[in-house]
Every structure is written in structure tokens, then in C-alpha cells.
Amino acid sequence: MSLEPLETASGSDFPLCRQLSVFVENRLGQLLRLTRLFEKTDLCILAVSVAEATDCAIVRLLVNDPDAAHEALSNAHFAVTETELLVIELPPGKRGIRSICETLIAGEINMNYLYPLLPHDRHGACMAIQVDDLPQAATVLTSKRFHLLDQSEL
């Protein structure tokens, strides 16, 4: 097994956002416990998705400051991982999600999951999308004039 660092998309030529995935027990009050960590800070949850199973749940978060949020969650003994994903501003009209799906399928890109993002005043409705090939997805989407947001635009 190689001890060389893993290659990541950090420093890429396309906009990325950092998602935190928090593993919690699937029991009453866990989401409240997690969100209370941010009460007395400047941290804002911009998007949240919960995937639950029998014994546990994965809470996916997009926040305004992923480093500070990761530290707060780790200090509170939550198991946290980080993933890079794309945030796409939906085009106007009622077929925005459909047009994104059609564009990604045409590029032979698989979407692993997606969820809505609470938009900032400067942007319209947005979707956070995790795909199997971030660079190719960014290339295909920008070639069709979709606006991808980076972490600083959240």
C-alpha cells in the first residue's frame, strides 16, 4: 500500500463546496443536539439532508464556515467526515432540476445524491449535488452555462 498522499480535487479549476457528514444515533433529539452547537457562534447551516437507517443517520450539512463547524462537531464528539460537491444555481423556470439531470446524463455522470440549498440573497434557488466525477460534471455543467458556486459564495 502506497504512503503517498491521496489526490483530491482541492485547488481545482472549478468551484467546489465542502459538505460535512455527521454520523448520529437514530434516536430522539440527535438533530437538535447537533444544531444547538451552532447557537452561540456565527456558524449558519445553509443546507441539511438526513439519510436515516435503523440504528444511525447521516446528517449532511453545508455551512458558511466548514473548518469551524468541523472543529465544533469534533469537539462535541460527533463523528464527522468531509466531502466535496457541486452547488448549482437553478436556471429560472420550472424545469431547472430536469435540465441539470439531462446535462449530467448527457455527460455520462452519475448523481449519488442531491438536496436543496437555502439560497443567499445574491442567488436564486440552488442544489447541492454529489456526483461520481466532479471535474467532468463541472466541465459539462459550465459548458451549458450553469452557474456553479464555490464555498465563498455560500
CNS distance restraints for C-alpha pairs under 8 A (distance, minus, plus):
assign (resid   9 and name CA) (resid  84 and name CA) 7.92 0.50 0.50
assign (resid   9 and name CA) (resid 134 and name CA) 7.98 0.50 0.50
assign (resid   9 and name CA) (resid 135 and name CA) 7.89 0.50 0.50
assign (resid  14 and name CA) (resid 135 and name CA) 7.30 0.50 0.50
assign (resid  14 and name CA) (resid 138 and name CA) 6.46 0.50 0.50
assign (resid  15 and name CA) (resid  86 and name CA) 7.17 0.50 0.50
assign (resid  15 and name CA) (resid 138 and name CA) 7.87 0.50 0.50
assign (resid  15 and name CA) (resid 148 and name CA) 6.09 0.50 0.50
assign (resid  15 and name CA) (resid 149 and name CA) 5.82 0.50 0.50
assign (resid  15 and name CA) (resid 150 and name CA) 4.41 0.50 0.50
assign (resid  15 and name CA) (resid 151 and name CA) 7.59 0.50 0.50
assign (resid  16 and name CA) (resid  84 and name CA) 6.26 0.50 0.50
assign (resid  16 and name CA) (resid  85 and name CA) 5.80 0.50 0.50
assign (resid  16 and name CA) (resid  86 and name CA) 5.38 0.50 0.50
assign (resid  16 and name CA) (resid  87 and name CA) 7.21 0.50 0.50
assign (resid  16 and name CA) (resid 148 and name CA) 7.92 0.50 0.50
assign (resid  16 and name CA) (resid 149 and name CA) 6.99 0.50 0.50
assign (resid  16 and name CA) (resid 150 and name CA) 4.91 0.50 0.50
assign (resid  16 and name CA) (resid 151 and name CA) 6.39 0.50 0.50
assign (resid  17 and name CA) (resid  62 and name CA) 7.91 0.50 0.50
assign (resid  17 and name CA) (resid  84 and name CA) 5.64 0.50 0.50
assign (resid  17 and name CA) (resid  85 and name CA) 5.47 0.50 0.50
assign (resid  17 and name CA) (resid  86 and name CA) 6.04 0.50 0.50
assign (resid  17 and name CA) (resid  87 and name CA) 6.73 0.50 0.50
assign (resid  17 and name CA) (resid 149 and name CA) 7.53 0.50 0.50
assign (resid  17 and name CA) (resid 150 and name CA) 5.44 0.50 0.50
assign (resid  17 and name CA) (resid 151 and name CA) 4.69 0.50 0.50
assign (resid  18 and name CA) (resid  62 and name CA) 6.87 0.50 0.50
assign (resid  18 and name CA) (resid  66 and name CA) 6.67 0.50 0.50
assign (resid  18 and name CA) (resid  82 and name CA) 6.59 0.50 0.50
assign (resid  18 and name CA) (resid  83 and name CA) 5.78 0.50 0.50
assign (resid  18 and name CA) (resid  84 and name CA) 4.69 0.50 0.50
assign (resid  18 and name CA) (resid  85 and name CA) 6.41 0.50 0.50
assign (resid  18 and name CA) (resid 151 and name CA) 6.94 0.50 0.50
assign (resid  19 and name CA) (resid  60 and name CA) 6.61 0.50 0.50
assign (resid  19 and name CA) (resid  61 and name CA) 5.63 0.50 0.50
assign (resid  19 and name CA) (resid  62 and name CA) 5.08 0.50 0.50
assign (resid  19 and name CA) (resid  63 and name CA) 7.62 0.50 0.50
assign (resid  19 and name CA) (resid  66 and name CA) 7.47 0.50 0.50
assign (resid  19 and name CA) (resid  82 and name CA) 5.63 0.50 0.50
assign (resid  19 and name CA) (resid  83 and name CA) 5.16 0.50 0.50
assign (resid  19 and name CA) (resid  84 and name CA) 6.01 0.50 0.50
assign (resid  19 and name CA) (resid  85 and name CA) 6.93 0.50 0.50
assign (resid  20 and name CA) (resid  60 and name CA) 5.72 0.50 0.50
assign (resid  20 and name CA) (resid  61 and name CA) 5.16 0.50 0.50
assign (resid  20 and name CA) (resid  62 and name CA) 6.55 0.50 0.50
assign (resid  20 and name CA) (resid  66 and name CA) 7.18 0.50 0.50
assign (resid  20 and name CA) (resid  70 and name CA) 7.18 0.50 0.50
assign (resid  20 and name CA) (resid  80 and name CA) 6.54 0.50 0.50
assign (resid  20 and name CA) (resid  81 and name CA) 5.78 0.50 0.50
assign (resid  20 and name CA) (resid  82 and name CA) 4.67 0.50 0.50
assign (resid  20 and name CA) (resid  83 and name CA) 6.50 0.50 0.50
assign (resid  21 and name CA) (resid  58 and name CA) 6.22 0.50 0.50
assign (resid  21 and name CA) (resid  59 and name CA) 5.58 0.50 0.50
assign (resid  21 and name CA) (resid  60 and name CA) 4.45 0.50 0.50
assign (resid  21 and name CA) (resid  61 and name CA) 6.34 0.50 0.50
assign (resid  21 and name CA) (resid  80 and name CA) 5.58 0.50 0.50
assign (resid  21 and name CA) (resid  81 and name CA) 5.20 0.50 0.50
assign (resid  21 and name CA) (resid  82 and name CA) 6.10 0.50 0.50
assign (resid  21 and name CA) (resid  83 and name CA) 7.58 0.50 0.50
assign (resid  22 and name CA) (resid  58 and name CA) 5.56 0.50 0.50
assign (resid  22 and name CA) (resid  59 and name CA) 5.05 0.50 0.50
assign (resid  22 and name CA) (resid  60 and name CA) 6.37 0.50 0.50
assign (resid  22 and name CA) (resid  61 and name CA) 7.91 0.50 0.50
assign (resid  22 and name CA) (resid  78 and name CA) 6.57 0.50 0.50
assign (resid  22 and name CA) (resid  79 and name CA) 5.74 0.50 0.50
assign (resid  22 and name CA) (resid  80 and name CA) 4.61 0.50 0.50
assign (resid  22 and name CA) (resid  81 and name CA) 6.66 0.50 0.50
assign (resid  23 and name CA) (resid  56 and name CA) 6.95 0.50 0.50
assign (resid  23 and name CA) (resid  57 and name CA) 5.87 0.50 0.50
assign (resid  23 and name CA) (resid  58 and name CA) 4.77 0.50 0.50
assign (resid  23 and name CA) (resid  59 and name CA) 6.45 0.50 0.50
assign (resid  23 and name CA) (resid  78 and name CA) 6.76 0.50 0.50
assign (resid  23 and name CA) (resid  79 and name CA) 5.44 0.50 0.50
assign (resid  23 and name CA) (resid  80 and name CA) 6.53 0.50 0.50
assign (resid  24 and name CA) (resid  30 and name CA) 6.64 0.50 0.50
assign (resid  24 and name CA) (resid  56 and name CA) 5.65 0.50 0.50
assign (resid  24 and name CA) (resid  57 and name CA) 5.36 0.50 0.50
assign (resid  24 and name CA) (resid  58 and name CA) 6.41 0.50 0.50
assign (resid  24 and name CA) (resid  59 and name CA) 7.47 0.50 0.50
assign (resid  24 and name CA) (resid  78 and name CA) 7.13 0.50 0.50
assign (resid  24 and name CA) (resid  79 and name CA) 7.58 0.50 0.50
assign (resid  25 and name CA) (resid  30 and name CA) 6.95 0.50 0.50
assign (resid  25 and name CA) (resid  55 and name CA) 6.14 0.50 0.50
assign (resid  25 and name CA) (resid  56 and name CA) 4.35 0.50 0.50
assign (resid  25 and name CA) (resid  57 and name CA) 6.16 0.50 0.50
assign (resid  26 and name CA) (resid  30 and name CA) 7.35 0.50 0.50
assign (resid  26 and name CA) (resid  52 and name CA) 6.99 0.50 0.50
assign (resid  26 and name CA) (resid  53 and name CA) 7.25 0.50 0.50
assign (resid  26 and name CA) (resid  54 and name CA) 6.81 0.50 0.50
assign (resid  26 and name CA) (resid  55 and name CA) 5.24 0.50 0.50
assign (resid  26 and name CA) (resid  56 and name CA) 4.32 0.50 0.50
assign (resid  26 and name CA) (resid  57 and name CA) 5.51 0.50 0.50
assign (resid  27 and name CA) (resid  56 and name CA) 7.94 0.50 0.50
assign (resid  29 and name CA) (resid  33 and name CA) 6.10 0.50 0.50
assign (resid  30 and name CA) (resid  34 and name CA) 6.22 0.50 0.50
assign (resid  31 and name CA) (resid  35 and name CA) 6.20 0.50 0.50
assign (resid  32 and name CA) (resid  36 and name CA) 6.06 0.50 0.50
assign (resid  33 and name CA) (resid  37 and name CA) 6.97 0.50 0.50
assign (resid  34 and name CA) (resid  38 and name CA) 7.95 0.50 0.50
assign (resid  34 and name CA) (resid  73 and name CA) 7.63 0.50 0.50
assign (resid  35 and name CA) (resid  39 and name CA) 7.25 0.50 0.50
assign (resid  37 and name CA) (resid  72 and name CA) 6.97 0.50 0.50
assign (resid  37 and name CA) (resid  73 and name CA) 7.42 0.50 0.50
assign (resid  38 and name CA) (resid  42 and name CA) 7.32 0.50 0.50
assign (resid  38 and name CA) (resid  43 and name CA) 5.67 0.50 0.50
assign (resid  38 and name CA) (resid  44 and name CA) 7.21 0.50 0.50
assign (resid  38 and name CA) (resid  69 and name CA) 7.84 0.50 0.50
assign (resid  39 and name CA) (resid  43 and name CA) 7.93 0.50 0.50
assign (resid  43 and name CA) (resid  63 and name CA) 6.80 0.50 0.50
assign (resid  43 and name CA) (resid  64 and name CA) 6.17 0.50 0.50
assign (resid  43 and name CA) (resid  65 and name CA) 6.35 0.50 0.50
assign (resid  43 and name CA) (resid  68 and name CA) 7.67 0.50 0.50
assign (resid  43 and name CA) (resid  69 and name CA) 6.88 0.50 0.50
assign (resid  44 and name CA) (resid  63 and name CA) 5.54 0.50 0.50
assign (resid  44 and name CA) (resid  64 and name CA) 5.66 0.50 0.50
assign (resid  44 and name CA) (resid  65 and name CA) 7.83 0.50 0.50
assign (resid  45 and name CA) (resid  61 and name CA) 6.70 0.50 0.50
assign (resid  45 and name CA) (resid  62 and name CA) 6.09 0.50 0.50
assign (resid  45 and name CA) (resid  63 and name CA) 4.62 0.50 0.50
assign (resid  45 and name CA) (resid  64 and name CA) 6.93 0.50 0.50
assign (resid  46 and name CA) (resid  61 and name CA) 7.44 0.50 0.50
assign (resid  46 and name CA) (resid  62 and name CA) 5.44 0.50 0.50
assign (resid  46 and name CA) (resid  63 and name CA) 5.28 0.50 0.50
assign (resid  46 and name CA) (resid  64 and name CA) 6.98 0.50 0.50
assign (resid  46 and name CA) (resid 117 and name CA) 6.19 0.50 0.50
assign (resid  46 and name CA) (resid 118 and name CA) 5.48 0.50 0.50
assign (resid  46 and name CA) (resid 119 and name CA) 7.73 0.50 0.50
assign (resid  46 and name CA) (resid 154 and name CA) 7.69 0.50 0.50
assign (resid  47 and name CA) (resid  60 and name CA) 7.96 0.50 0.50
assign (resid  47 and name CA) (resid  61 and name CA) 5.68 0.50 0.50
assign (resid  47 and name CA) (resid  62 and name CA) 5.04 0.50 0.50
assign (resid  47 and name CA) (resid  63 and name CA) 7.09 0.50 0.50
assign (resid  47 and name CA) (resid 115 and name CA) 7.76 0.50 0.50
assign (resid  47 and name CA) (resid 116 and name CA) 6.71 0.50 0.50
assign (resid  47 and name CA) (resid 117 and name CA) 4.78 0.50 0.50
assign (resid  47 and name CA) (resid 118 and name CA) 5.97 0.50 0.50
assign (resid  48 and name CA) (resid  59 and name CA) 6.87 0.50 0.50
assign (resid  48 and name CA) (resid  60 and name CA) 5.53 0.50 0.50
assign (resid  48 and name CA) (resid  61 and name CA) 4.72 0.50 0.50
assign (resid  48 and name CA) (resid  62 and name CA) 6.60 0.50 0.50
assign (resid  48 and name CA) (resid 115 and name CA) 7.74 0.50 0.50
assign (resid  48 and name CA) (resid 117 and name CA) 7.80 0.50 0.50
assign (resid  49 and name CA) (resid  59 and name CA) 5.78 0.50 0.50
assign (resid  49 and name CA) (resid  60 and name CA) 5.05 0.50 0.50
assign (resid  49 and name CA) (resid  61 and name CA) 6.74 0.50 0.50
assign (resid  49 and name CA) (resid 115 and name CA) 6.59 0.50 0.50
assign (resid  50 and name CA) (resid  57 and name CA) 6.71 0.50 0.50
assign (resid  50 and name CA) (resid  58 and name CA) 5.72 0.50 0.50
assign (resid  50 and name CA) (resid  59 and name CA) 4.55 0.50 0.50
assign (resid  50 and name CA) (resid  60 and name CA) 6.24 0.50 0.50
assign (resid  51 and name CA) (resid  57 and name CA) 5.57 0.50 0.50
assign (resid  51 and name CA) (resid  58 and name CA) 5.20 0.50 0.50
assign (resid  51 and name CA) (resid  59 and name CA) 6.54 0.50 0.50
assign (resid  52 and name CA) (resid  56 and name CA) 6.19 0.50 0.50
assign (resid  52 and name CA) (resid  57 and name CA) 4.07 0.50 0.50
assign (resid  52 and name CA) (resid  58 and name CA) 6.29 0.50 0.50
assign (resid  53 and name CA) (resid  57 and name CA) 5.74 0.50 0.50
assign (resid  62 and name CA) (resid  66 and name CA) 7.54 0.50 0.50
assign (resid  63 and name CA) (resid  69 and name CA) 7.34 0.50 0.50
assign (resid  63 and name CA) (resid 154 and name CA) 7.94 0.50 0.50
assign (resid  64 and name CA) (resid 151 and name CA) 7.62 0.50 0.50
assign (resid  64 and name CA) (resid 154 and name CA) 6.22 0.50 0.50
assign (resid  65 and name CA) (resid  69 and name CA) 6.20 0.50 0.50
assign (resid  66 and name CA) (resid  70 and name CA) 5.86 0.50 0.50
assign (resid  67 and name CA) (resid  71 and name CA) 6.28 0.50 0.50
assign (resid  68 and name CA) (resid  72 and name CA) 6.19 0.50 0.50
assign (resid  69 and name CA) (resid  73 and name CA) 6.07 0.50 0.50
assign (resid  70 and name CA) (resid  74 and name CA) 6.03 0.50 0.50
assign (resid  70 and name CA) (resid  80 and name CA) 6.94 0.50 0.50
assign (resid  71 and name CA) (resid  75 and name CA) 6.00 0.50 0.50
assign (resid  72 and name CA) (resid  76 and name CA) 6.29 0.50 0.50
assign (resid  73 and name CA) (resid  77 and name CA) 6.50 0.50 0.50
assign (resid  73 and name CA) (resid  78 and name CA) 5.41 0.50 0.50
assign (resid  73 and name CA) (resid  79 and name CA) 7.67 0.50 0.50
assign (resid  73 and name CA) (resid  80 and name CA) 7.06 0.50 0.50
assign (resid  74 and name CA) (resid  78 and name CA) 5.32 0.50 0.50
assign (resid  74 and name CA) (resid  79 and name CA) 6.61 0.50 0.50
assign (resid  74 and name CA) (resid  80 and name CA) 6.68 0.50 0.50
assign (resid  84 and name CA) (resid 130 and name CA) 7.59 0.50 0.50
assign (resid  85 and name CA) (resid 128 and name CA) 6.85 0.50 0.50
assign (resid  85 and name CA) (resid 129 and name CA) 5.93 0.50 0.50
assign (resid  85 and name CA) (resid 130 and name CA) 4.91 0.50 0.50
assign (resid  85 and name CA) (resid 131 and name CA) 7.25 0.50 0.50
assign (resid  85 and name CA) (resid 134 and name CA) 7.13 0.50 0.50
assign (resid  86 and name CA) (resid 128 and name CA) 5.77 0.50 0.50
assign (resid  86 and name CA) (resid 129 and name CA) 5.28 0.50 0.50
assign (resid  86 and name CA) (resid 130 and name CA) 6.42 0.50 0.50
assign (resid  86 and name CA) (resid 134 and name CA) 7.40 0.50 0.50
assign (resid  86 and name CA) (resid 138 and name CA) 7.63 0.50 0.50
assign (resid  86 and name CA) (resid 148 and name CA) 6.79 0.50 0.50
assign (resid  86 and name CA) (resid 149 and name CA) 7.39 0.50 0.50
assign (resid  86 and name CA) (resid 150 and name CA) 7.94 0.50 0.50
assign (resid  87 and name CA) (resid 126 and name CA) 6.55 0.50 0.50
assign (resid  87 and name CA) (resid 127 and name CA) 5.56 0.50 0.50
assign (resid  87 and name CA) (resid 128 and name CA) 4.39 0.50 0.50
assign (resid  87 and name CA) (resid 129 and name CA) 6.18 0.50 0.50
assign (resid  87 and name CA) (resid 148 and name CA) 5.66 0.50 0.50
assign (resid  87 and name CA) (resid 149 and name CA) 5.44 0.50 0.50
assign (resid  87 and name CA) (resid 150 and name CA) 7.28 0.50 0.50
assign (resid  88 and name CA) (resid 126 and name CA) 5.41 0.50 0.50
assign (resid  88 and name CA) (resid 127 and name CA) 5.35 0.50 0.50
assign (resid  88 and name CA) (resid 128 and name CA) 6.52 0.50 0.50
assign (resid  88 and name CA) (resid 129 and name CA) 7.63 0.50 0.50
assign (resid  88 and name CA) (resid 146 and name CA) 6.88 0.50 0.50
assign (resid  88 and name CA) (resid 147 and name CA) 5.85 0.50 0.50
assign (resid  88 and name CA) (resid 148 and name CA) 4.63 0.50 0.50
assign (resid  88 and name CA) (resid 149 and name CA) 6.22 0.50 0.50
assign (resid  89 and name CA) (resid 123 and name CA) 6.98 0.50 0.50
assign (resid  89 and name CA) (resid 124 and name CA) 6.27 0.50 0.50
assign (resid  89 and name CA) (resid 125 and name CA) 5.96 0.50 0.50
assign (resid  89 and name CA) (resid 126 and name CA) 4.27 0.50 0.50
assign (resid  89 and name CA) (resid 127 and name CA) 6.55 0.50 0.50
assign (resid  89 and name CA) (resid 146 and name CA) 6.95 0.50 0.50
assign (resid  89 and name CA) (resid 147 and name CA) 5.53 0.50 0.50
assign (resid  89 and name CA) (resid 148 and name CA) 6.38 0.50 0.50
assign (resid  89 and name CA) (resid 149 and name CA) 7.28 0.50 0.50
assign (resid  90 and name CA) (resid  96 and name CA) 5.21 0.50 0.50
assign (resid  90 and name CA) (resid  97 and name CA) 6.86 0.50 0.50
assign (resid  90 and name CA) (resid 124 and name CA) 6.82 0.50 0.50
assign (resid  90 and name CA) (resid 125 and name CA) 5.67 0.50 0.50
assign (resid  90 and name CA) (resid 126 and name CA) 5.36 0.50 0.50
assign (resid  90 and name CA) (resid 127 and name CA) 7.04 0.50 0.50
assign (resid  90 and name CA) (resid 146 and name CA) 7.61 0.50 0.50
assign (resid  90 and name CA) (resid 147 and name CA) 7.96 0.50 0.50
assign (resid  91 and name CA) (resid  96 and name CA) 5.22 0.50 0.50
assign (resid  91 and name CA) (resid 146 and name CA) 7.32 0.50 0.50
assign (resid  92 and name CA) (resid  96 and name CA) 6.64 0.50 0.50
assign (resid  95 and name CA) (resid  99 and name CA) 6.10 0.50 0.50
assign (resid  96 and name CA) (resid 100 and name CA) 6.39 0.50 0.50
assign (resid  97 and name CA) (resid 101 and name CA) 6.22 0.50 0.50
assign (resid  98 and name CA) (resid 102 and name CA) 6.10 0.50 0.50
assign (resid  99 and name CA) (resid 103 and name CA) 6.09 0.50 0.50
assign (resid 100 and name CA) (resid 104 and name CA) 6.22 0.50 0.50
assign (resid 100 and name CA) (resid 141 and name CA) 7.56 0.50 0.50
assign (resid 101 and name CA) (resid 105 and name CA) 6.07 0.50 0.50
assign (resid 102 and name CA) (resid 106 and name CA) 6.06 0.50 0.50
assign (resid 103 and name CA) (resid 107 and name CA) 6.40 0.50 0.50
assign (resid 103 and name CA) (resid 140 and name CA) 6.97 0.50 0.50
assign (resid 103 and name CA) (resid 141 and name CA) 6.67 0.50 0.50
assign (resid 103 and name CA) (resid 144 and name CA) 7.66 0.50 0.50
assign (resid 104 and name CA) (resid 108 and name CA) 6.24 0.50 0.50
assign (resid 104 and name CA) (resid 109 and name CA) 5.19 0.50 0.50
assign (resid 104 and name CA) (resid 110 and name CA) 7.24 0.50 0.50
assign (resid 104 and name CA) (resid 111 and name CA) 7.93 0.50 0.50
assign (resid 104 and name CA) (resid 137 and name CA) 6.52 0.50 0.50
assign (resid 104 and name CA) (resid 140 and name CA) 7.03 0.50 0.50
assign (resid 104 and name CA) (resid 141 and name CA) 7.31 0.50 0.50
assign (resid 105 and name CA) (resid 109 and name CA) 5.65 0.50 0.50
assign (resid 105 and name CA) (resid 110 and name CA) 7.15 0.50 0.50
assign (resid 107 and name CA) (resid 136 and name CA) 7.65 0.50 0.50
assign (resid 107 and name CA) (resid 137 and name CA) 7.31 0.50 0.50
assign (resid 107 and name CA) (resid 140 and name CA) 6.33 0.50 0.50
assign (resid 109 and name CA) (resid 131 and name CA) 6.86 0.50 0.50
assign (resid 109 and name CA) (resid 132 and name CA) 6.53 0.50 0.50
assign (resid 109 and name CA) (resid 133 and name CA) 6.55 0.50 0.50
assign (resid 109 and name CA) (resid 136 and name CA) 7.61 0.50 0.50
assign (resid 109 and name CA) (resid 137 and name CA) 6.51 0.50 0.50
assign (resid 110 and name CA) (resid 131 and name CA) 5.66 0.50 0.50
assign (resid 110 and name CA) (resid 132 and name CA) 5.60 0.50 0.50
assign (resid 110 and name CA) (resid 133 and name CA) 7.71 0.50 0.50
assign (resid 111 and name CA) (resid 129 and name CA) 6.93 0.50 0.50
assign (resid 111 and name CA) (resid 130 and name CA) 6.03 0.50 0.50
assign (resid 111 and name CA) (resid 131 and name CA) 4.37 0.50 0.50
assign (resid 111 and name CA) (resid 132 and name CA) 6.54 0.50 0.50
assign (resid 112 and name CA) (resid 129 and name CA) 7.67 0.50 0.50
assign (resid 112 and name CA) (resid 130 and name CA) 5.54 0.50 0.50
assign (resid 112 and name CA) (resid 131 and name CA) 5.27 0.50 0.50
assign (resid 112 and name CA) (resid 132 and name CA) 6.82 0.50 0.50
assign (resid 113 and name CA) (resid 129 and name CA) 6.05 0.50 0.50
assign (resid 113 and name CA) (resid 130 and name CA) 5.55 0.50 0.50
assign (resid 113 and name CA) (resid 131 and name CA) 7.29 0.50 0.50
assign (resid 114 and name CA) (resid 127 and name CA) 6.61 0.50 0.50
assign (resid 114 and name CA) (resid 128 and name CA) 5.44 0.50 0.50
assign (resid 114 and name CA) (resid 129 and name CA) 4.36 0.50 0.50
assign (resid 114 and name CA) (resid 130 and name CA) 6.27 0.50 0.50
assign (resid 115 and name CA) (resid 127 and name CA) 5.69 0.50 0.50
assign (resid 115 and name CA) (resid 128 and name CA) 5.42 0.50 0.50
assign (resid 115 and name CA) (resid 129 and name CA) 6.81 0.50 0.50
assign (resid 116 and name CA) (resid 125 and name CA) 7.67 0.50 0.50
assign (resid 116 and name CA) (resid 126 and name CA) 6.00 0.50 0.50
assign (resid 116 and name CA) (resid 127 and name CA) 4.51 0.50 0.50
assign (resid 116 and name CA) (resid 128 and name CA) 6.10 0.50 0.50
assign (resid 117 and name CA) (resid 125 and name CA) 6.97 0.50 0.50
assign (resid 117 and name CA) (resid 126 and name CA) 5.21 0.50 0.50
assign (resid 117 and name CA) (resid 127 and name CA) 5.46 0.50 0.50
assign (resid 117 and name CA) (resid 128 and name CA) 6.34 0.50 0.50
assign (resid 118 and name CA) (resid 125 and name CA) 7.04 0.50 0.50
assign (resid 118 and name CA) (resid 126 and name CA) 7.13 0.50 0.50
assign (resid 119 and name CA) (resid 123 and name CA) 5.84 0.50 0.50
assign (resid 119 and name CA) (resid 124 and name CA) 5.92 0.50 0.50
assign (resid 119 and name CA) (resid 125 and name CA) 5.44 0.50 0.50
assign (resid 119 and name CA) (resid 126 and name CA) 6.18 0.50 0.50
assign (resid 119 and name CA) (resid 154 and name CA) 7.87 0.50 0.50
assign (resid 120 and name CA) (resid 124 and name CA) 7.47 0.50 0.50
assign (resid 120 and name CA) (resid 154 and name CA) 6.62 0.50 0.50
assign (resid 130 and name CA) (resid 134 and name CA) 7.84 0.50 0.50
assign (resid 131 and name CA) (resid 137 and name CA) 7.37 0.50 0.50
assign (resid 133 and name CA) (resid 137 and name CA) 6.06 0.50 0.50
assign (resid 134 and name CA) (resid 138 and name CA) 6.07 0.50 0.50
assign (resid 135 and name CA) (resid 139 and name CA) 6.21 0.50 0.50
assign (resid 136 and name CA) (resid 140 and name CA) 6.12 0.50 0.50
assign (resid 137 and name CA) (resid 141 and name CA) 5.99 0.50 0.50
assign (resid 138 and name CA) (resid 142 and name CA) 5.96 0.50 0.50
assign (resid 138 and name CA) (resid 148 and name CA) 7.67 0.50 0.50
assign (resid 139 and name CA) (resid 143 and name CA) 6.05 0.50 0.50
assign (resid 140 and name CA) (resid 144 and name CA) 6.58 0.50 0.50
assign (resid 141 and name CA) (resid 145 and name CA) 6.50 0.50 0.50
assign (resid 141 and name CA) (resid 146 and name CA) 5.40 0.50 0.50
assign (resid 141 and name CA) (resid 147 and name CA) 7.90 0.50 0.50
assign (resid 142 and name CA) (resid 146 and name CA) 5.15 0.50 0.50
assign (resid 142 and name CA) (resid 147 and name CA) 6.67 0.50 0.50
assign (resid 142 and name CA) (resid 148 and name CA) 7.38 0.50 0.50
assign (resid 149 and name CA) (resid 153 and name CA) 5.87 0.50 0.50
assign (resid 149 and name CA) (resid 154 and name CA) 7.25 0.50 0.50
assign (resid 150 and name CA) (resid 154 and name CA) 7.05 0.50 0.50
